[in-house]
């Protein structure tokens, strides 16, 4: 399989992004509940930019950057204007173990560094593979809180906040 291209998401990518997200939801229950408007879900309030991993016409992965809310910034111990939040990161099952998630994180790391900002993200406690990925890359857990929604197994989501390493080195892949 050819190496995927990482590039900024275009309007014409949305259909393929939704199709890719549907496969992730089916396999991993991410998002935990399928959104009524998946295109709107992929473009949350405060969205600054988004990137995709593509191979041919198919989207293999997606990541976005949003403004950081005050609660997340407080857990990170930094003002919101010094941070940007990673959101809607996923890789399809066929793209896993190919470095797609790492490449997408590298793209947002470069974008954040160019703006002099640091990356922060929230991840649900049950997302063990994602947690392991961030921790191997040097991200530090800085807080936890209730997600305010129900996980696939019926429990209340526990969200962990992670802060990227300082100095613009938000990604040093394993």
Secondary structure, DSSP 4 states (H G I P E B T S, - for coil): -PPPEEEE--GGGHHHHHHHHHHHHHHH-SSSS--TTHHHHTS-TTEEEEEEEEETTEEEEEEEEEPPPHHHHHHHTS-GGGEEEEEEEEE-GGGTTTTHHHHHHHHHHHHHHHTT-EEEEEEETT-HHHHHHHHHTT-EEEEEEEEEEE-TTSSEEEEEEEEPPSTT------
